Amino acid sequence: MKFQIAQKITDIIMCHCSECRRVQGSAFATNGNVENKNFKFLKGESNLTEFKENDNKSRFFCQSCGAPIMAKLKSNPDYIRVRLGTMTTEVSESIEKHIFVKSKANWDTICDDIPQHKEW
């Protein structure tokens, strides 16, 4: 799967909620906003599969490797949340904050000075 982003990625967060940990298979998920009009699949879009998490949120995964690629919210239809771990190029934008640190994994230690928020 290959995609192109034609804008700066905004609202980059590390989410430590139990939902993100579960679907990411890690201590947190690192996501950023991209406008739909600035996101384009170059290869592999037909391998994308959708998981409707609830009435508002759908997550999209690669059928071939299982990698989480992005999420879409009906409440924010002009944007997608890209999983930064899927990027194959350098990300020059900075992480803005950690969220849901109140419910982070007990085995995880946050070792940076990026702002932390107990919830959203």
Backbone as ProteinMPNN parsed JSONL, in Angstrom:
{"seq_chain_A": "MKFQIAQKITDIIMCHCSECRRVQGSAFATNGNVENKNFKFLKGESNLTEFKENDNKSRFFCQSCGAPIMAKLKSNPDYIRVRLGTMTTEVSESIEKHIFVKSKANWDTICDDIPQHKEW", "coords_chain_A": {"N_chain_A": [[0.839, -1.161, 0.0], [0.539, 2.172, -0.848], [0.625, 5.657, -0.402], [-0.005, 9.184, -0.936], [0.54, 12.349, 0.52], [-0.457, 15.634, 0.328], [0.02, 17.939, 1.935], [0.732, 19.613, 5.066], [0.763, 17.529, 7.903], [-1.638, 17.65, 10.426], [-2.583, 18.225, 13.893], [-1.232, 16.135, 15.339], [-1.148, 13.419, 17.419], [-0.39, 11.305, 20.238], [-2.167, 8.689, 21.193], [-3.268, 7.123, 24.068], [-5.421, 5.592, 24.826], [-7.461, 2.729, 25.697], [-8.76, 1.604, 23.515], [-7.288, 2.488, 21.227], [-4.825, 1.323, 21.865], [-5.51, -1.391, 21.703], [-6.296, -1.777, 18.939], [-3.986, -0.982, 17.684], [-2.088, -2.612, 18.754], [-0.102, -1.955, 20.514], [1.513, 0.317, 22.865], [0.42, 2.8, 22.385], [-1.233, 4.836, 19.876], [-0.152, 6.703, 17.09], [-1.326, 9.402, 15.456], [-2.47, 11.566, 12.8], [-4.147, 14.419, 11.339], [-5.39, 14.754, 8.007], [-6.549, 16.45, 5.181], [-9.132, 15.108, 3.162], [-9.027, 15.765, 0.421], [-6.34, 16.111, 0.023], [-5.114, 13.699, 0.245], [-4.053, 10.778, -1.293], [-4.266, 7.607, -2.744], [-1.657, 5.751, -4.141], [-1.059, 3.199, -4.723], [-2.421, -0.002, -4.085], [-4.964, 0.542, -2.983], [-7.187, -1.07, -3.368], [-6.722, -3.112, -1.613], [-7.572, -2.237, 0.795], [-9.494, -2.522, 3.709], [-12.516, -2.039, 5.507], [-13.416, -1.422, 8.865], [-16.155, -0.949, 10.745], [-16.315, 0.744, 13.531], [-18.131, 2.061, 15.177], [-21.183, 4.039, 15.009], [-20.08, 6.442, 14.232], [-17.362, 6.126, 13.612], [-14.979, 4.694, 11.411], [-12.444, 2.351, 10.799], [-9.586, 1.689, 8.798], [-7.816, -0.907, 7.229], [-4.982, -2.688, 5.887], [-5.566, -5.387, 3.814], [-3.67, -7.242, 3.047], [-1.394, -7.154, 4.79], [-2.366, -6.447, 7.269], [-1.896, -4.011, 8.48], [-2.843, -1.078, 10.265], [-4.21, 1.684, 8.636], [-5.689, 4.118, 8.454], [-8.284, 6.242, 9.863], [-11.728, 7.236, 9.72], [-14.078, 9.728, 10.531], [-17.531, 10.249, 10.86], [-18.397, 12.573, 11.978], [-16.464, 14.37, 11.28], [-16.129, 14.789, 8.361], [-14.463, 15.768, 6.289], [-11.859, 15.106, 6.724], [-9.219, 12.699, 7.295], [-7.78, 10.411, 9.659], [-4.583, 9.668, 9.747], [-2.422, 6.925, 10.307], [0.611, 7.387, 11.595], [2.727, 5.598, 11.698], [2.608, 4.202, 9.346], [3.768, 5.69, 7.419], [6.094, 6.106, 4.797], [7.908, 7.977, 4.255], [9.874, 10.748, 5.519], [8.554, 12.389, 8.389], [7.967, 15.62, 8.995], [6.54, 17.222, 10.685], [5.629, 17.956, 14.104], [4.843, 16.036, 17.055], [2.027, 16.872, 18.907], [0.764, 16.342, 21.38], [0.206, 14.002, 24.099], [-2.584, 11.959, 24.651], [-5.277, 10.762, 26.749], [-3.738, 9.74, 28.852], [-4.36, 9.021, 31.388], [-5.471, 6.524, 31.204], [-3.418, 4.982, 30.213], [-1.294, 2.167, 29.302], [-0.204, 0.125, 31.982], [2.367, -0.804, 31.88], [3.757, 0.919, 30.36], [5.961, 3.683, 29.98], [6.076, 7.105, 29.713], [8.465, 8.951, 28.169], [9.177, 11.553, 27.382], [8.947, 15.145, 26.932], [6.618, 16.089, 25.865], [3.44, 17.668, 25.922], [1.011, 16.308, 28.19], [-2.211, 14.869, 28.533], [-4.899, 13.951, 30.591], [-7.288, 13.017, 29.557], [-9.146, 13.52, 26.533]], "CA_chain_A": [[0.0, 0.0, 0.0], [1.32, 3.397, -0.943], [-0.222, 6.836, -0.54], [0.671, 10.474, -1.014], [-0.111, 13.417, 1.262], [-0.036, 16.908, -0.259], [-0.167, 19.005, 2.918], [1.315, 19.321, 6.367], [-0.113, 16.731, 8.762], [-2.007, 18.481, 11.568], [-3.156, 17.607, 15.091], [-0.568, 14.852, 15.583], [-1.251, 13.03, 18.825], [-0.159, 9.93, 20.68], [-3.35, 8.337, 21.977], [-2.996, 6.0, 24.964], [-6.674, 4.967, 25.272], [-7.467, 1.271, 25.545], [-9.212, 1.297, 22.156], [-6.145, 2.657, 20.316], [-3.826, 0.288, 22.188], [-6.001, -2.676, 21.196], [-6.233, -1.891, 17.476], [-2.603, -0.757, 17.247], [-1.245, -3.684, 19.273], [1.051, -1.294, 21.114], [1.199, 1.162, 24.016], [-0.329, 3.974, 21.93], [-1.313, 5.052, 18.432], [0.247, 8.052, 16.7], [-2.216, 9.747, 14.35], [-2.539, 12.968, 12.404], [-5.213, 14.793, 10.407], [-5.106, 15.141, 6.627], [-7.778, 16.674, 4.427], [-9.391, 14.092, 2.136], [-8.604, 16.233, -0.908], [-4.875, 16.093, -0.037], [-4.671, 12.324, 0.473], [-4.292, 10.012, -2.523], [-3.62, 6.297, -2.85], [-0.879, 5.532, -5.356], [-0.968, 1.757, -4.936], [-2.964, -0.865, -3.048], [-6.246, 0.963, -2.401], [-8.125, -2.203, -3.421], [-6.43, -3.976, -0.462], [-8.069, -1.583, 2.004], [-10.742, -3.062, 4.242], [-13.106, -1.14, 6.505], [-14.021, -1.942, 10.086], [-17.002, 0.092, 11.334], [-16.205, 0.62, 14.978], [-19.414, 2.514, 15.717], [-21.914, 4.845, 14.025], [-19.302, 7.605, 13.841], [-15.962, 5.86, 13.276], [-14.529, 3.534, 10.642], [-10.993, 2.164, 10.703], [-9.228, 1.036, 7.548], [-6.642, -1.765, 7.371], [-4.497, -3.369, 4.691], [-5.934, -6.802, 3.804], [-2.496, -8.077, 2.821], [-0.478, -7.244, 5.934], [-3.072, -6.144, 8.512], [-1.498, -2.716, 9.049], [-3.868, -0.035, 10.341], [-3.8, 2.763, 7.738], [-6.338, 5.39, 8.75], [-9.642, 6.215, 10.407], [-12.605, 8.313, 9.27], [-15.167, 10.045, 11.45], [-18.66, 10.923, 10.218], [-18.497, 13.909, 12.573], [-15.407, 15.194, 10.685], [-16.067, 14.09, 7.066], [-13.487, 16.302, 5.339], [-10.521, 14.706, 7.161], [-8.928, 11.339, 7.736], [-6.732, 10.296, 10.669], [-3.561, 8.767, 9.204], [-1.52, 6.289, 11.267], [1.935, 7.847, 11.174], [3.624, 4.459, 11.556], [2.527, 3.668, 7.983], [4.455, 6.609, 6.509], [7.375, 5.606, 4.288], [8.776, 9.14, 4.094], [10.094, 11.501, 6.752], [7.476, 13.245, 8.877], [8.647, 16.798, 9.54], [5.686, 17.841, 11.689], [5.884, 17.499, 15.468], [3.746, 15.529, 17.87], [1.517, 17.973, 19.723], [0.395, 15.955, 22.74], [-0.251, 12.67, 24.483], [-3.933, 12.037, 25.21], [-5.765, 9.618, 27.515], [-2.657, 9.158, 29.648], [-4.985, 8.467, 32.598], [-5.75, 5.105, 30.965], [-2.311, 4.352, 29.474], [-0.885, 0.835, 29.758], [0.593, 0.21, 33.212], [3.738, -1.199, 31.58], [4.34, 1.946, 29.503], [6.481, 4.894, 30.606], [6.238, 8.21, 28.76], [9.817, 9.453, 28.437], [9.453, 12.799, 26.677], [8.304, 16.278, 27.583], [5.46, 16.511, 25.074], [2.316, 17.841, 26.853], [0.185, 15.129, 28.476], [-3.582, 15.165, 28.947], [-5.524, 12.769, 31.173], [-8.311, 12.555, 28.615], [-9.032, 14.151, 25.219]], "C_chain_A": [[0.891, 1.234, 0.0], [0.358, 4.563, -1.131], [0.622, 8.089, -0.519], [-0.153, 11.503, -0.24], [0.449, 14.74, 0.752], [-0.343, 18.074, 0.685], [0.624, 18.659, 4.163], [0.293, 18.524, 7.168], [-0.374, 17.561, 10.017], [-2.525, 17.627, 12.725], [-2.562, 16.218, 15.352], [-0.578, 14.568, 17.082], [-0.801, 11.594, 19.027], [-1.329, 9.603, 21.601], [-3.079, 7.052, 22.759], [-4.266, 5.3, 25.433], [-6.645, 3.463, 24.984], [-7.886, 0.844, 24.14], [-8.052, 1.394, 21.163], [-5.059, 1.621, 20.589], [-4.23, -1.049, 21.587], [-5.82, -2.788, 19.684], [-4.825, -1.672, 16.928], [-1.688, -1.903, 17.682], [-0.001, -3.149, 19.941], [0.591, -0.411, 22.264], [0.374, 2.388, 23.635], [-0.399, 3.968, 20.408], [-0.9, 6.489, 18.158], [-0.468, 8.385, 15.398], [-2.152, 11.229, 14.037], [-3.631, 13.199, 11.377], [-4.662, 15.187, 9.048], [-6.445, 15.362, 5.948], [-7.912, 15.606, 3.343], [-8.842, 14.501, 0.778], [-7.081, 16.213, -1.082], [-4.274, 14.715, 0.238], [-5.032, 11.505, -0.758], [-3.549, 8.686, -2.459], [-2.901, 6.204, -4.183], [-0.86, 4.057, -5.731], [-1.675, 1.047, -3.775], [-4.298, -0.472, -2.45], [-7.256, -0.179, -2.392], [-7.88, -3.196, -2.279], [-6.934, -3.39, 0.848], [-9.381, -2.23, 2.437], [-11.211, -2.179, 5.396], [-13.676, -1.915, 7.681], [-14.818, -0.796, 10.701], [-17.026, -0.116, 12.834], [-17.491, 1.025, 15.689], [-20.087, 3.373, 14.653], [-21.119, 6.032, 13.507], [-17.939, 7.264, 13.244], [-15.757, 4.568, 12.483], [-13.012, 3.524, 10.623], [-10.714, 1.371, 9.435], [-7.874, 0.352, 7.693], [-6.246, -2.322, 6.022], [-4.855, -4.852, 4.802], [-4.723, -7.71, 3.681], [-1.633, -8.253, 4.062], [-1.13, -6.942, 7.282], [-2.746, -4.805, 9.125], [-2.687, -1.763, 9.127], [-3.39, 1.181, 9.553], [-4.385, 4.104, 8.167], [-7.69, 5.151, 9.403], [-10.403, 7.397, 9.831], [-13.726, 8.471, 10.292], [-16.287, 10.727, 10.676], [-18.805, 12.349, 10.733], [-17.436, 14.878, 12.031], [-15.138, 14.679, 9.266], [-15.019, 14.587, 6.079], [-12.056, 15.867, 5.629], [-10.428, 13.211, 7.396], [-7.838, 11.427, 8.8], [-5.756, 9.244, 10.153], [-2.721, 8.213, 10.347], [-0.097, 6.593, 10.814], [2.941, 6.714, 11.025], [3.603, 3.854, 10.163], [3.267, 4.54, 6.971], [5.801, 6.012, 6.082], [8.354, 6.747, 4.015], [8.92, 9.831, 5.446], [8.851, 12.317, 7.103], [8.156, 14.433, 9.555], [7.833, 17.491, 10.634], [5.939, 17.212, 13.055], [4.622, 16.948, 16.131], [3.324, 16.639, 18.82], [1.238, 17.584, 21.161], [0.153, 14.457, 22.853], [-1.671, 12.85, 25.02], [-4.307, 10.707, 25.861], [-4.655, 8.934, 28.321], [-3.18, 8.603, 30.977], [-5.228, 6.956, 32.438], [-4.63, 4.408, 30.197], [-1.978, 2.981, 30.069], [0.018, 0.96, 30.982], [2.062, -0.153, 32.973], [4.456, -0.169, 30.699], [4.817, 3.131, 30.342], [6.672, 5.943, 29.52], [7.541, 8.919, 29.114], [10.156, 10.704, 27.637], [8.753, 13.938, 27.404], [7.217, 16.901, 26.714], [4.271, 16.623, 26.053], [1.45, 16.577, 26.964], [-1.181, 15.576, 28.993], [-4.241, 13.88, 29.431], [-6.58, 12.158, 30.258], [-8.1, 13.251, 27.272], [-8.477, 15.531, 25.387]], "O_chain_A": [[1.864, 1.321, 0.749], [-0.595, 4.483, -1.906], [1.793, 8.071, -0.142], [-1.38, 11.528, -0.33], [1.662, 14.951, 0.739], [-0.907, 19.084, 0.263], [1.128, 17.544, 4.3], [-0.903, 18.811, 7.117], [0.557, 18.111, 10.604], [-2.86, 16.456, 12.548], [-3.293, 15.25, 15.56], [-0.089, 15.355, 17.892], [-0.828, 10.779, 18.105], [-1.456, 10.189, 22.677], [-2.709, 6.028, 22.185], [-4.203, 4.485, 26.354], [-5.892, 2.997, 24.129], [-7.411, -0.174, 23.635], [-7.853, 0.491, 20.35], [-4.443, 1.101, 19.659], [-3.396, -1.76, 21.027], [-5.26, -3.769, 19.195], [-4.508, -2.129, 15.83], [-0.648, -2.144, 17.069], [1.041, -3.805, 19.942], [-0.594, -0.395, 22.6], [-0.306, 2.957, 24.489], [0.289, 3.194, 19.743], [-1.259, 7.394, 18.912], [-0.25, 7.741, 14.372], [-1.823, 12.045, 14.897], [-3.999, 12.29, 10.633], [-3.631, 15.85, 8.936], [-7.37, 14.567, 6.112], [-6.934, 15.244, 2.689], [-8.259, 13.683, 0.066], [-6.586, 16.29, -2.207], [-3.067, 14.587, 0.439], [-6.175, 11.53, -1.215], [-2.356, 8.643, -2.158], [-3.461, 6.537, -5.228], [-0.67, 3.702, -6.894], [-1.54, 1.452, -2.62], [-4.735, -1.1, -1.486], [-8.097, -0.248, -1.496], [-8.738, -4.034, -2.002], [-6.74, -3.989, 1.906], [-10.271, -2.456, 1.616], [-10.404, -1.645, 6.157], [-14.338, -2.939, 7.506], [-14.245, 0.207, 11.127], [-17.672, -1.033, 13.34], [-17.888, 0.409, 16.678], [-19.617, 3.432, 13.517], [-21.443, 6.577, 12.452], [-17.411, 8.038, 12.446], [-16.281, 3.509, 12.829], [-12.374, 4.563, 10.453], [-11.491, 0.5, 9.045], [-6.917, 0.933, 8.205], [-7.073, -2.42, 5.115], [-4.488, -5.503, 5.78], [-4.751, -8.841, 4.167], [-1.189, -9.361, 4.362], [-0.514, -7.157, 8.326], [-3.266, -4.478, 10.192], [-3.454, -1.648, 8.171], [-2.279, 1.66, 9.778], [-3.674, 5.106, 8.236], [-8.174, 4.022, 9.487], [-9.817, 8.426, 9.496], [-14.245, 7.497, 10.837], [-16.041, 11.67, 9.924], [-19.278, 13.23, 10.015], [-17.506, 16.078, 12.297], [-14.045, 14.185, 8.989], [-14.715, 13.886, 5.114], [-11.139, 16.208, 4.882], [-11.428, 12.545, 7.661], [-7.071, 12.389, 8.84], [-6.079, 8.056, 10.129], [-2.348, 8.953, 11.257], [0.345, 6.112, 9.771], [3.919, 6.859, 10.291], [4.488, 3.068, 9.823], [3.381, 4.176, 5.801], [6.547, 5.482, 6.905], [9.488, 6.514, 3.596], [8.187, 9.539, 6.391], [8.185, 12.864, 6.225], [8.838, 14.271, 10.566], [8.382, 18.261, 11.422], [6.405, 16.077, 13.15], [3.501, 17.34, 15.809], [4.164, 17.271, 19.461], [1.444, 18.387, 22.072], [-0.069, 13.754, 21.867], [-1.933, 13.795, 25.765], [-3.725, 9.665, 25.558], [-4.635, 7.711, 28.455], [-2.504, 7.799, 31.619], [-5.194, 6.208, 33.415], [-4.856, 3.359, 29.593], [-2.344, 2.684, 31.206], [0.907, 1.811, 31.012], [2.913, 0.172, 33.801], [5.617, -0.358, 30.335], [4.154, 3.531, 31.299], [7.353, 5.698, 28.524], [7.699, 9.426, 30.225], [11.31, 10.893, 27.252], [8.045, 13.71, 28.385], [6.933, 18.095, 26.818], [4.112, 15.764, 26.92], [1.197, 15.883, 25.98], [-1.294, 16.52, 29.774], [-4.158, 12.845, 28.771], [-6.74, 10.939, 30.197], [-6.959, 13.543, 26.915], [-8.296, 16.248, 24.403]]}, "name": "protein", "num_of_chains": 1, "seq": "MKFQIAQKITDIIMCHCSECRRVQGSAFATNGNVENKNFKFLKGESNLTEFKENDNKSRFFCQSCGAPIMAKLKSNPDYIRVRLGTMTTEVSESIEKHIFVKSKANWDTICDDIPQHKEW"}
